[in-house]
Amino acid sequence: MSSVGIKGMDVVMANLNKEIARIKIGSSAGLIEAAILIRQDMEKTPPKIPIDTGNLRASWFISPIREAMKFGLMMGFSANYAMFVHEMVDKGSKKINWSRPNSGAKFFEASLNRNKGKILEIIRKNAQII
């Protein structure tokens, strides 16, 4: 009895895996590009990142996450008080006097919401086989 198989399948799979690796490289680049867009937006569009000493602003980071066939990107602020400042919303008559004009609470969240379409487009553009 003869065995039945597809000739050249190993070559096809090798080529496919090579293309998948190229997609991952492009997608990672898209995530980094999107993080850069978010950071720049928080600097120029209200509510901007609050500044007192500049430590919060300087603590911005992006860090690729790679696990087996999965990848992602972590981004945020490493200053230990970043979450506190981000969540400092005005409460009734208690107005917060932000030292930087046009800065305020929810600066990170606002940038993500404002740029959702741009972020998705950057990732989509970069996810193409390169």
N, CA, C and O atoms as a MOPAC input file, in Angstrom:
PM7 MOZYME 1SCF
protein

 N      0.84000 1    -1.16800 1     0.00000 1
 C      0.00000 1     0.00000 1     0.00000 1
 C      0.89300 1     1.24100 1     0.00000 1
 O      1.82800 1     1.32200 1     0.79600 1
 N      0.63100 1     2.16900 1    -0.84400 1
 C      1.45300 1     3.37500 1    -0.91900 1
 C      0.88700 1     4.44900 1     0.00600 1
 O     -0.31900 1     4.53600 1     0.23900 1
 N      1.81000 1     5.26400 1     0.52200 1
 C      1.35000 1     6.34400 1     1.40000 1
 C      0.97300 1     7.55900 1     0.55900 1
 O      1.55800 1     7.82300 1    -0.49100 1
 N      0.01300 1     8.26200 1     1.03700 1
 C     -0.46500 1     9.45000 1     0.33400 1
 C     -0.02900 1    10.66500 1     1.14200 1
 O     -0.15200 1    10.67400 1     2.36700 1
 N      0.46600 1    11.66300 1     0.48200 1
 C      0.90400 1    12.87900 1     1.17000 1
 C      1.00700 1    14.01800 1     0.18700 1
 O      0.85600 1    13.84100 1    -1.02200 1
 N      1.26200 1    15.16100 1     0.71500 1
 C      1.42200 1    16.34700 1    -0.12000 1
 C      2.90400 1    16.65900 1    -0.18000 1
 O      3.55100 1    16.91200 1     0.83600 1
 N      3.42100 1    16.63500 1    -1.39600 1
 C      4.83000 1    16.94000 1    -1.57000 1
 C      5.06700 1    18.43800 1    -1.39400 1
 O      4.28900 1    19.26800 1    -1.86500 1
 N      6.13500 1    18.75300 1    -0.72100 1
 C      6.52100 1    20.15300 1    -0.55800 1
 C      5.83200 1    20.85900 1     0.59700 1
 O      5.98700 1    22.06800 1     0.76400 1
 N      5.06700 1    20.11400 1     1.40100 1
 C      4.36000 1    20.73700 1     2.52200 1
 C      5.33400 1    21.37000 1     3.51300 1
 O      5.03300 1    22.41300 1     4.09400 1
 N      6.48500 1    20.75700 1     3.71100 1
 C      7.46500 1    21.31800 1     4.63400 1
 C      7.95900 1    22.67800 1     4.16000 1
 O      8.20500 1    23.57400 1     4.96700 1
 N      8.10000 1    22.82500 1     2.84700 1
 C      8.53300 1    24.11100 1     2.28100 1
 C      7.42700 1    25.15000 1     2.45700 1
 O      7.69400 1    26.29600 1     2.82000 1
 N      6.19800 1    24.74600 1     2.20000 1
 C      5.06000 1    25.65300 1     2.35200 1
 C      4.95500 1    26.12700 1     3.80500 1
 O      4.77600 1    27.31700 1     4.06300 1
 N      5.06800 1    25.19100 1     4.74700 1
 C      4.96500 1    25.54000 1     6.16300 1
 C      6.12200 1    26.44100 1     6.59300 1
 O      5.92300 1    27.36800 1     7.37800 1
 N      7.31300 1    26.18100 1     6.09100 1
 C      8.46400 1    27.02700 1     6.42600 1
 C      8.24200 1    28.44800 1     5.92200 1
 O      8.52100 1    29.41400 1     6.63100 1
 N      7.73800 1    28.57000 1     4.69600 1
 C      7.45500 1    29.89400 1     4.13000 1
 C      6.34300 1    30.60000 1     4.90200 1
 O      6.42900 1    31.80100 1     5.16100 1
 N      5.31200 1    29.86400 1     5.26500 1
 C      4.20300 1    30.43000 1     6.02700 1
 C      4.69000 1    30.93200 1     7.38700 1
 O      4.33700 1    32.03400 1     7.80900 1
 N      5.49300 1    30.12800 1     8.06300 1
 C      6.02200 1    30.54100 1     9.36000 1
 C      6.90700 1    31.77600 1     9.24000 1
 O      6.91400 1    32.62300 1    10.13300 1
 N      7.65200 1    31.88500 1     8.14100 1
 C      8.48700 1    33.04800 1     7.91300 1
 C      7.61900 1    34.30400 1     7.73900 1
 O      7.95300 1    35.37000 1     8.25700 1
 N      6.50900 1    34.17100 1     7.00900 1
 C      5.59900 1    35.30100 1     6.80400 1
 C      4.91500 1    35.69200 1     8.11100 1
 O      4.72800 1    36.87900 1     8.37800 1
 N      4.54200 1    34.71400 1     8.92500 1
 C      3.92200 1    35.00000 1    10.22500 1
 C      4.89600 1    35.77000 1    11.10000 1
 O      4.49400 1    36.70400 1    11.79500 1
 N      6.16400 1    35.39700 1    11.07900 1
 C      7.17800 1    36.11100 1    11.85500 1
 C      7.28400 1    37.55200 1    11.37700 1
 O      7.46900 1    38.45800 1    12.19000 1
 N      7.17100 1    37.77900 1    10.07900 1
 C      7.23300 1    39.13200 1     9.53800 1
 C      6.01800 1    39.94600 1     9.96500 1
 O      6.13800 1    41.14500 1    10.21600 1
 N      4.85200 1    39.31500 1    10.05100 1
 C      3.65100 1    40.00900 1    10.52700 1
 C      3.84900 1    40.43700 1    11.97300 1
 O      3.51200 1    41.56400 1    12.33700 1
 N      4.39600 1    39.54300 1    12.80700 1
 C      4.61800 1    39.87100 1    14.21600 1
 C      5.56800 1    41.04900 1    14.36800 1
 O      5.35000 1    41.92200 1    15.20900 1
 N      6.62100 1    41.07800 1    13.55900 1
 C      7.57100 1    42.19000 1    13.62400 1
 C      6.85700 1    43.49100 1    13.29400 1
 O      7.03600 1    44.49300 1    13.98600 1
 N      6.04700 1    43.47900 1    12.24000 1
 C      5.30400 1    44.67300 1    11.84700 1
 C      4.29200 1    45.08100 1    12.89100 1
 O      4.11700 1    46.27200 1    13.14600 1
 N      3.61800 1    44.11300 1    13.50400 1
 C      2.62500 1    44.42200 1    14.52500 1
 C      3.28100 1    45.03000 1    15.75600 1
 O      2.73700 1    45.95800 1    16.35400 1
 N      4.43500 1    44.51900 1    16.13600 1
 C      5.16000 1    45.08900 1    17.27200 1
 C      5.52500 1    46.54200 1    16.97500 1
 O      5.40800 1    47.40500 1    17.84400 1
 N      5.95900 1    46.80300 1    15.77000 1
 C      6.29600 1    48.16900 1    15.37800 1
 C      5.06400 1    49.05900 1    15.45500 1
 O      5.16500 1    50.21700 1    15.86000 1
 N      3.91500 1    48.53900 1    15.07700 1
 C      2.67300 1    49.29800 1    15.15100 1
 C      2.29100 1    49.64400 1    16.57500 1
 O      1.82300 1    50.74900 1    16.84800 1
 N      2.49100 1    48.69700 1    17.48600 1
 C      2.18600 1    48.96100 1    18.89400 1
 C      3.09400 1    50.06200 1    19.44500 1
 O      2.64300 1    50.93800 1    20.18300 1
 N      4.36200 1    50.00900 1    19.08300 1
 C      5.30900 1    51.03200 1    19.54900 1
 C      4.95800 1    52.38600 1    18.94600 1
 O      4.99200 1    53.40300 1    19.63800 1
 N      4.62300 1    52.40300 1    17.66700 1
 C      4.23200 1    53.65700 1    17.01100 1
 C      2.97700 1    54.24000 1    17.66100 1
 O      2.87500 1    55.45400 1    17.83700 1
 N      2.02200 1    53.37500 1    18.01700 1
 C      0.80000 1    53.83600 1    18.68000 1
 C      1.11900 1    54.41700 1    20.06200 1
 O      0.53400 1    55.42600 1    20.45700 1
 N      2.03700 1    53.79100 1    20.79300 1
 C      2.43300 1    54.29700 1    22.10900 1
 C      3.08600 1    55.67500 1    21.98600 1
 O      2.87300 1    56.54700 1    22.82900 1
 N      3.87000 1    55.86200 1    20.94600 1
 C      4.50400 1    57.16500 1    20.70700 1
 C      3.43300 1    58.22300 1    20.42500 1
 O      3.51600 1    59.34500 1    20.92300 1
 N      2.42900 1    57.85900 1    19.62400 1
 C      1.32100 1    58.77700 1    19.33200 1
 C      0.62500 1    59.20000 1    20.62700 1
 O      0.34200 1    60.38100 1    20.82500 1
 N      0.35100 1    58.23800 1    21.50100 1
 C     -0.33000 1    58.52400 1    22.76500 1
 C      0.51100 1    59.47700 1    23.60800 1
 O     -0.01200 1    60.45200 1    24.14800 1
 N      1.79500 1    59.20600 1    23.72300 1
 C      2.68700 1    60.05500 1    24.52800 1
 C      2.72100 1    61.47900 1    23.99500 1
 O      2.64100 1    62.43600 1    24.76600 1
 N      2.84000 1    61.62200 1    22.68400 1
 C      2.87700 1    62.95600 1    22.08300 1
 C      1.54500 1    63.68200 1    22.27500 1
 O      1.51700 1    64.89000 1    22.51300 1
 N      0.45500 1    62.94300 1    22.17000 1
 C     -0.86500 1    63.54400 1    22.33200 1
 C     -1.06400 1    64.06900 1    23.75300 1
 O     -1.65700 1    65.13100 1    23.94300 1
 N     -0.57200 1    63.33300 1    24.75200 1
 C     -0.71600 1    63.78000 1    26.14400 1
 C      0.08200 1    65.05200 1    26.41500 1
 O     -0.18400 1    65.74700 1    27.39600 1
 N      1.04600 1    65.36300 1    25.57000 1
 C      1.84400 1    66.57800 1    25.72400 1
 C      1.18100 1    67.79800 1    25.09600 1
 O      1.42700 1    68.92500 1    25.52500 1
 N      0.33500 1    67.58300 1    24.07800 1
 C     -0.17100 1    68.74100 1    23.35100 1
 C     -1.68200 1    68.93100 1    23.40600 1
 O     -2.16900 1    70.00500 1    23.05200 1
 N     -2.44300 1    67.92100 1    23.83900 1
 C     -3.89800 1    68.02000 1    23.82400 1
 C     -4.44600 1    67.89800 1    25.24700 1
 O     -4.14500 1    66.92500 1    25.93700 1
 N     -5.24200 1    68.86500 1    25.69500 1
 C     -5.81100 1    68.79700 1    27.04000 1
 C     -6.74400 1    67.59300 1    27.21500 1
 O     -7.43400 1    67.21100 1    26.27100 1
 N     -6.77300 1    67.00300 1    28.38700 1
 C     -5.93600 1    67.34000 1    29.53100 1
 C     -4.52000 1    66.80700 1    29.34500 1
 O     -4.31600 1    65.62400 1    29.07500 1
 N     -3.55700 1    67.69700 1    29.49300 1
 C     -2.14900 1    67.33600 1    29.35800 1
 C     -1.64100 1    66.69100 1    30.64600 1
 O     -2.29400 1    66.75000 1    31.68800 1
 N     -0.47200 1    66.07900 1    30.55500 1
 C      0.16300 1    65.48600 1    31.73700 1
 C      0.49700 1    66.61600 1    32.71200 1
 O      1.18100 1    67.56900 1    32.34100 1
 N      0.02100 1    66.51800 1    33.94900 1
 C      0.36300 1    67.54900 1    34.93700 1
 C      1.86700 1    67.57100 1    35.22200 1
 O      2.54000 1    66.54100 1    35.18400 1
 N      2.36800 1    68.75900 1    35.50400 1
 C      3.79300 1    68.90900 1    35.81800 1
 C      3.92000 1    69.68300 1    37.12000 1
 O      3.35000 1    70.76400 1    37.27200 1
 N      4.66400 1    69.12600 1    38.04400 1
 C      5.05500 1    69.84400 1    39.24800 1
 C      6.58000 1    69.91300 1    39.20500 1
 O      7.16300 1    70.98100 1    39.02400 1
 N      7.21100 1    68.75500 1    39.37600 1
 C      8.67700 1    68.69500 1    39.27200 1
 C      9.12200 1    68.10900 1    37.93100 1
 O     10.29400 1    68.21600 1    37.57100 1
 N      8.20100 1    67.49300 1    37.19100 1
 C      8.53600 1    66.85500 1    35.92000 1
 C      8.79600 1    65.36500 1    36.04600 1
 O      8.99200 1    64.68700 1    35.03800 1
 N      8.80200 1    64.84300 1    37.27000 1
 C      9.08200 1    63.42600 1    37.48400 1
 C      8.02100 1    62.52600 1    36.85900 1
 O      8.35400 1    61.52600 1    36.22300 1
 N      6.75300 1    62.87100 1    37.03500 1
 C      5.67000 1    62.05700 1    36.45600 1
 C      5.82700 1    61.96600 1    34.94400 1
 O      5.80000 1    60.87600 1    34.37300 1
 N      5.98700 1    63.08500 1    34.32000 1
 C      6.15200 1    63.15300 1    32.86900 1
 C      7.34700 1    62.33500 1    32.39200 1
 O      7.27300 1    61.65700 1    31.36700 1
 N      8.43800 1    62.40000 1    33.13200 1
 C      9.66000 1    61.68400 1    32.75900 1
 C      9.56600 1    60.18400 1    33.03000 1
 O     10.40300 1    59.41700 1    32.55400 1
 N      8.56100 1    59.76100 1    33.78700 1
 C      8.47500 1    58.34300 1    34.13900 1
 C      7.72700 1    57.50300 1    33.10600 1
 O      7.51900 1    56.30900 1    33.32200 1
 N      7.32000 1    58.10400 1    31.99000 1
 C      6.63400 1    57.37300 1    30.91900 1
 C      7.51200 1    56.22200 1    30.43500 1
 O      8.72200 1    56.38500 1    30.28100 1
 N      6.91000 1    55.06800 1    30.19700 1
 C      7.66600 1    53.93400 1    29.68500 1
 C      6.80700 1    53.12100 1    28.72600 1
 O      5.57900 1    53.13600 1    28.79900 1
 N      7.47600 1    52.41600 1    27.83300 1
 C      6.84200 1    51.38600 1    27.01600 1
 C      7.73000 1    50.15400 1    27.11900 1
 O      8.95800 1    50.25000 1    27.12000 1
 N      7.09200 1    49.00400 1    27.20500 1
 C      7.84000 1    47.77000 1    27.36200 1
 C      7.16500 1    46.65700 1    26.57400 1
 O      6.02100 1    46.30600 1    26.86200 1
 N      7.85100 1    46.09700 1    25.58600 1
 C      7.26000 1    44.98500 1    24.82500 1
 C      7.05900 1    43.76500 1    25.72500 1
 O      7.86500 1    43.49900 1    26.61700 1
 N      5.99400 1    43.04300 1    25.48300 1
 C      5.70200 1    41.80500 1    26.20200 1
 C      5.67900 1    40.69400 1    25.16800 1
 O      4.91700 1    40.74400 1    24.20300 1
 N      6.51700 1    39.69400 1    25.37800 1
 C      6.56600 1    38.56000 1    24.44600 1
 C      6.44600 1    37.27500 1    25.24600 1
 O      7.22600 1    37.01800 1    26.16300 1
 N      5.45700 1    36.47900 1    24.88500 1
 C      5.24800 1    35.17500 1    25.50700 1
 C      4.90800 1    34.18900 1    24.40400 1
 O      3.84000 1    34.27600 1    23.79800 1
 N      5.79500 1    33.26500 1    24.14400 1
 C      5.60400 1    32.25000 1    23.09900 1
 C      5.19700 1    32.93900 1    21.80500 1
 O      5.96600 1    33.73000 1    21.25900 1
 N      4.00700 1    32.65000 1    21.30900 1
 C      3.53000 1    33.21600 1    20.04000 1
 C      2.72300 1    34.50000 1    20.25400 1
 O      2.17500 1    35.04500 1    19.29600 1
 N      2.64200 1    34.98400 1    21.47800 1
 C      1.87300 1    36.18800 1    21.77200 1
 C      2.80800 1    37.35400 1    22.02900 1
 O      3.93600 1    37.17600 1    22.48800 1
 N      2.32600 1    38.54100 1    21.72700 1
 C      3.11300 1    39.72900 1    21.99400 1
 C      2.16100 1    40.87300 1    22.31000 1
 O      0.98900 1    40.85600 1    21.93400 1
 N      2.68200 1    41.84000 1    22.99100 1
 C      1.89300 1    43.00600 1    23.36100 1
 C      2.82200 1    44.12000 1    23.77900 1
 O      4.03300 1    44.05900 1    23.56500 1
 N      2.24700 1    45.11900 1    24.36700 1
 C      3.03400 1    46.26500 1    24.79100 1
 C      2.41900 1    46.82200 1    26.06700 1
 O      1.21500 1    47.06900 1    26.13100 1
 N      3.24300 1    47.01500 1    27.06500 1
 C      2.79700 1    47.66000 1    28.29200 1
 C      3.30900 1    49.09700 1    28.23600 1
 O      4.45000 1    49.34800 1    27.85100 1
 N      2.44900 1    50.03300 1    28.62600 1
 C      2.86600 1    51.43700 1    28.63600 1
 C      2.22000 1    52.11900 1    29.82000 1
 O      1.16500 1    51.70100 1    30.29800 1
 N      2.85000 1    53.15500 1    30.27900 1
 C      2.29900 1    53.89500 1    31.40000 1
 C      3.34900 1    54.76000 1    32.05000 1
 O      4.34900 1    55.13200 1    31.43500 1
 N      3.10100 1    55.07500 1    33.30900 1
 C      4.00300 1    55.92400 1    34.07700 1
 C      4.49700 1    55.14200 1    35.28000 1
 O      3.70600 1    54.50100 1    35.97100 1
 N      5.78400 1    55.18800 1    35.53500 1
 C      6.34900 1    54.41400 1    36.63300 1
 C      6.41400 1    55.18800 1    37.95100 1
 O      6.70900 1    54.59100 1    38.98600 1
 N      6.15200 1    56.47500 1    37.94600 1
 C      6.15700 1    57.24500 1    39.20000 1
 C      5.12400 1    56.62400 1    40.13600 1
 O      4.00500 1    56.32000 1    39.72200 1
 N      5.50800 1    56.43800 1    41.40600 1
 C      4.62100 1    55.73600 1    42.32800 1
 C      3.30000 1    56.46400 1    42.57700 1
 O      2.35500 1    55.84400 1    43.06400 1
 N      3.20200 1    57.72900 1    42.26700 1
 C      1.98400 1    58.50500 1    42.47900 1
 C      1.19600 1    58.75100 1    41.18300 1
 O      0.22700 1    59.51000 1    41.18500 1
 N      1.60200 1    58.12400 1    40.09400 1
 C      0.97800 1    58.36600 1    38.79000 1
 C     -0.52800 1    58.10200 1    38.80700 1
 O     -1.30300 1    58.90800 1    38.29300 1
 N     -0.94300 1    56.98700 1    39.39000 1
 C     -2.36600 1    56.66000 1    39.40900 1
 C     -3.14800 1    57.68100 1    40.24100 1
 O     -4.25200 1    58.07900 1    39.86800 1
 N     -2.58100 1    58.09300 1    41.34700 1
 C     -3.22900 1    59.08000 1    42.20300 1
 C     -3.47900 1    60.37700 1    41.43200 1
 O     -4.58700 1    60.91400 1    41.46000 1
 N     -2.44600 1    60.88100 1    40.74100 1
 C     -2.57600 1    62.12700 1    39.97500 1
 C     -3.56700 1    61.93500 1    38.83000 1
 O     -4.38200 1    62.81800 1    38.56000 1
 N     -3.50100 1    60.79600 1    38.16100 1
 C     -4.41400 1    60.52400 1    37.04300 1
 C     -5.87000 1    60.56500 1    37.48400 1
 O     -6.73600 1    61.00400 1    36.72700 1
 N     -6.14000 1    60.11700 1    38.68800 1
 C     -7.51600 1    60.02200 1    39.17800 1
 C     -7.96500 1    61.22800 1    40.00200 1
 O     -9.04800 1    61.19100 1    40.58700 1
 N     -7.16400 1    62.29800 1    40.06700 1
 C     -7.50200 1    63.48400 1    40.87300 1
 C     -8.54300 1    64.36100 1    40.17400 1
 O     -8.21800 1    65.43800 1    39.67300 1
 N     -9.76200 1    63.90900 1    40.14300 1
 C    -10.82200 1    64.68900 1    39.49600 1
 C    -11.37200 1    65.71300 1    40.48000 1
 O    -11.36000 1    65.49300 1    41.69100 1
 N    -11.85300 1    66.83100 1    39.95100 1
 C    -12.47800 1    67.86000 1    40.79100 1
 C    -13.67800 1    67.25200 1    41.50000 1
 O    -14.41500 1    66.46000 1    40.91200 1
 N    -13.87200 1    67.61400 1    42.73900 1
 C    -15.00300 1    67.10500 1    43.52100 1
 C    -15.86400 1    68.28300 1    43.95900 1
 O    -15.51200 1    69.01600 1    44.88300 1
 N    -16.99100 1    68.45300 1    43.28500 1
 C    -17.91800 1    69.53300 1    43.64500 1
 C    -17.26000 1    70.88600 1    43.57900 1
 O    -16.76400 1    71.29900 1    42.53000 1
 N    -17.25600 1    71.58000 1    44.70600 1
 C    -16.68300 1    72.92300 1    44.75000 1
 C    -15.16500 1    72.89100 1    44.93600 1
 O    -14.50400 1    73.92600 1    44.85400 1
 N    -14.61600 1    71.69400 1    45.18600 1
 C    -13.16200 1    71.57100 1    45.37200 1
 C    -12.47600 1    71.48100 1    44.00800 1
 O    -12.40700 1    70.40900 1    43.40700 1
 N    -11.98200 1    72.59300 1    43.54200 1
 C    -11.27600 1    72.65600 1    42.26700 1
 C     -9.79300 1    72.43500 1    42.49600 1
 O     -9.21700 1    72.95700 1    43.45000 1
 N     -9.18200 1    71.66400 1    41.62100 1
 C     -7.75000 1    71.40100 1    41.72800 1
 C     -7.02000 1    72.46100 1    40.91600 1
 O     -7.36500 1    72.71100 1    39.76100 1
 N     -6.03300 1    73.07200 1    41.50600 1
 C     -5.24400 1    74.10100 1    40.83900 1
 C     -4.02900 1    73.43900 1    40.19500 1
 O     -2.96500 1    73.34900 1    40.80900 1
 N     -4.19100 1    72.98300 1    38.96800 1
 C     -3.09900 1    72.33500 1    38.25000 1
 C     -2.06500 1    73.39200 1    37.88700 1
 O     -2.41500 1    74.46100 1    37.38700 1
 N     -0.79500 1    73.09800 1    38.13400 1
 C      0.25900 1    74.08700 1    37.89100 1
 C      0.57400 1    74.25500 1    36.39900 1
 O      1.10200 1    75.29300 1    36.00000 1
 N      0.26800 1    73.27700 1    35.59200 1
 C      0.49300 1    73.37300 1    34.14900 1
 C     -0.83700 1    73.70500 1    33.47500 1
 O     -1.81600 1    72.98300 1    33.65900 1
 N     -0.88400 1    74.77500 1    32.70700 1
 C     -2.13400 1    75.11400 1    32.01200 1
 C     -2.60600 1    73.95900 1    31.11900 1
 O     -1.81100 1    73.30100 1    30.44800 1
 N     -3.89700 1    73.74000 1    31.13300 1
 C     -4.55600 1    72.69700 1    30.32400 1
 C     -4.19300 1    71.27500 1    30.73400 1
 O     -4.43300 1    70.33200 1    29.97900 1
 N     -3.61500 1    71.11200 1    31.92400 1
 C     -3.34700 1    69.76400 1    32.40800 1
 C     -4.47000 1    69.35600 1    33.34700 1
 O     -5.26900 1    70.18800 1    33.77700 1
 N     -4.52300 1    68.07300 1    33.65800 1
 C     -5.56400 1    67.63500 1    34.57000 1
 C     -5.66300 1    66.13400 1    34.66100 1
 O     -4.89000 1    65.38800 1    34.06100 1
 N     -6.64700 1    65.72000 1    35.43700 1
 C     -6.88100 1    64.29500 1    35.66700 1
 C     -7.28000 1    63.59600 1    34.37700 1
 O     -7.71400 1    64.22500 1    33.41300 1
 N     -7.12200 1    62.29800 1    34.38700 1
 C     -7.54400 1    61.42200 1    33.28400 1
 C     -6.80500 1    61.70300 1    31.97600 1
 O     -7.32900 1    61.41300 1    30.90000 1
 N     -5.60300 1    62.26100 1    32.05100 1
 C     -4.83400 1    62.61000 1    30.85800 1
 C     -4.52600 1    61.40200 1    29.99000 1
 O     -4.57400 1    61.49500 1    28.76300 1
 N     -4.20900 1    60.26700 1    30.60900 1
 C     -3.87500 1    59.04500 1    29.86100 1
 C     -5.14500 1    58.44700 1    29.24700 1
 O     -5.17400 1    58.12700 1    28.05900 1
 N     -6.16600 1    58.30400 1    30.04500 1
 C     -7.43800 1    57.75100 1    29.58100 1
 C     -8.02200 1    58.58900 1    28.44800 1
 O     -8.51200 1    58.04500 1    27.45800 1
 N     -7.97000 1    59.91100 1    28.59000 1
 C     -8.50600 1    60.80000 1    27.56000 1
 C     -7.76200 1    60.63100 1    26.24200 1
 O     -8.37600 1    60.63300 1    25.17500 1
 N     -6.45000 1    60.48400 1    26.31300 1
 C     -5.65700 1    60.30100 1    25.09000 1
 C     -5.99900 1    58.98800 1    24.40300 1
 O     -6.12800 1    58.93900 1    23.17900 1
 N     -6.14600 1    57.93200 1    25.18100 1
 C     -6.52300 1    56.63900 1    24.59500 1
 C     -7.88800 1    56.72400 1    23.90900 1
 O     -8.05400 1    56.24900 1    22.78600 1
 N     -8.85100 1    57.32400 1    24.58500 1
 C    -10.19600 1    57.45300 1    24.00000 1
 C    -10.19800 1    58.33600 1    22.76500 1
 O    -10.83400 1    58.00900 1    21.76400 1
 N     -9.49800 1    59.43700 1    22.83100 1
 C     -9.45100 1    60.39900 1    21.73300 1
 C     -8.78100 1    59.82100 1    20.48400 1
 O     -9.12700 1    60.19000 1    19.36100 1
 N     -7.83200 1    58.92300 1    20.68300 1
 C     -7.02800 1    58.41400 1    19.57200 1
 C     -7.32100 1    56.96800 1    19.20100 1
 O     -6.54400 1    56.34800 1    18.47500 1
 N     -8.42700 1    56.42300 1    19.68600 1
 C     -8.73000 1    55.01400 1    19.44200 1
 C     -8.67900 1    54.66400 1    17.94400 1
 O     -8.06100 1    53.66800 1    17.56800 1
 N     -9.30100 1    55.44800 1    17.11600 1
 C     -9.29700 1    55.18500 1    15.67300 1
 C     -7.90200 1    55.24200 1    15.08000 1
 O     -7.53800 1    54.38800 1    14.27200 1
 N     -7.11500 1    56.23900 1    15.47100 1
 C     -5.74600 1    56.37400 1    14.96700 1
 C     -4.88900 1    55.19600 1    15.42000 1
 O     -4.08400 1    54.67100 1    14.65100 1
 N     -5.06800 1    54.78500 1    16.67600 1
 C     -4.29900 1    53.66300 1    17.21500 1
 C     -4.58900 1    52.39400 1    16.42400 1
 O     -3.67000 1    51.67800 1    16.02600 1
 N     -5.86500 1    52.12100 1    16.19900 1
 C     -6.24200 1    50.92900 1    15.43500 1
 C     -5.71400 1    50.98700 1    14.00300 1
 O     -5.28600 1    49.97100 1    13.45600 1
 N     -5.74400 1    52.16400 1    13.40300 1
 C     -5.23200 1    52.31700 1    12.04000 1
 C     -3.71900 1    52.08400 1    11.98900 1
 O     -3.22800 1    51.43600 1    11.06500 1
 N     -2.98400 1    52.60000 1    12.96100 1
 C     -1.52500 1    52.39400 1    13.01300 1
 C     -1.22000 1    50.90300 1    13.14400 1
 O     -0.35400 1    50.38100 1    12.44100 1
 N     -1.92100 1    50.22500 1    14.03300 1
 C     -1.68600 1    48.78800 1    14.22800 1
 C     -2.05200 1    48.02300 1    12.96400 1
 O     -1.31700 1    47.12700 1    12.54800 1
 N     -3.19500 1    48.37200 1    12.34200 1
 C     -3.61900 1    47.69600 1    11.11000 1
 C     -2.58900 1    47.89600 1     9.99600 1
 O     -2.23500 1    46.95000 1     9.29200 1
 N     -2.11800 1    49.11900 1     9.84500 1
 C     -1.14100 1    49.42600 1     8.79300 1
 C      0.15000 1    48.63700 1     8.99700 1
 O      0.73700 1    48.13900 1     8.03600 1
 N      0.58100 1    48.52600 1    10.23200 1
 C      1.83300 1    47.84400 1    10.52600 1
 C      1.69700 1    46.32700 1    10.59500 1
 O      2.70400 1    45.61900 1    10.58100 1
 N      0.47700 1    45.81800 1    10.66800 1
 C      0.27600 1    44.36900 1    10.76400 1
 C      0.39600 1    43.70200 1     9.40500 1
 O      0.38600 1    42.47400 1     9.31900 1
 N      0.50800 1    44.47500 1     8.36000 1
 C      0.68100 1    43.90200 1     7.04200 1
 C      2.02600 1    43.18500 1     6.95700 1
 O      2.96800 1    43.51500 1     7.67700 1
 N      2.09600 1    42.21600 1     6.07800 1
 C      3.35600 1    41.48600 1     5.87700 1
 C      4.38000 1    42.46900 1     5.31700 1
 O      4.14500 1    43.15100 1     4.31900 1
 N      5.52500 1    42.51400 1     5.99700 1
 C      6.55700 1    43.47600 1     5.58500 1
 C      7.72400 1    42.78000 1     4.93600 1
 O      8.68300 1    43.43400 1     4.52800 1

